[in-house]
Amino acid sequence: MVIVTAKILIATEDCYTLKDKRKIINSIKQKLKNQFNFSIAEVDYQDTYHQSLIGIAFVTNDKQFGNTILSKGINFLETAFPGRLVDYEFDIDIK
């Protein structure tokens, strides 16, 4: 069993209310979930409206496949929401 997790820092500098930020973050989360079936949640910076940290997790049986899908998810995020992705880190844990 291979568990793939990622933390992605998202910029929302053009938002001036938490409602504006929530709209963007929910859109990002929904598109990633629909496209890649990731488990996804906002894990930090919920009370600030200039950035957000989202966490992604999924389970697979192949390390290479997990790395490929996560890379495709990051590329999709960069393409669908240009300028939003600030930084990311991921971990692949084999059990």
Secondary structure as GFF3:
##gff-version 3
##sequence-region A 1 95
A	DSSP	beta_strand	2	11	.	.	.	ID=ss1
A	DSSP	alpha_helix	18	36	.	.	.	ID=ss2
A	DSSP	beta_strand	39	44	.	.	.	ID=ss3
A	DSSP	beta_strand	51	60	.	.	.	ID=ss4
A	DSSP	alpha_helix	63	80	.	.	.	ID=ss5
A	DSSP	beta_strand	85	94	.	.	.	ID=ss6
###
